[in-house]
Amino acid sequence: MSTNLGSFQYVVNVDNELFIKHIIYNDKYYILKSINTYYKDIKIKELVVIGKVKGVLNKI
């Protein structure tokens, strides 16, 4: 069973690299999913959530 942590994006630290991704939790691992479909999903067992993205200051 997987759990989506909402439609929010989170800043997460994985092996000292920062990502802004959606987080989906499966019973055994986390899936980091990007809005940009160019990037593949990242499956990991541990992560550190730094914070939740609340807005965008400069659109790209």
Sequence and secondary structure as in RCSB ss.txt:
>XXXX:A:sequence
MSTNLGSFQYVVNVDNELFIKHIIYNDKYYILKSINTYYKDIKIKELVVIGKVKGVLNKI
>XXXX:A:secstr
 EEE  S  EEEEETTEEEEEEEEEESS EEEE SSTTS  EEES  EEEEE    SS  
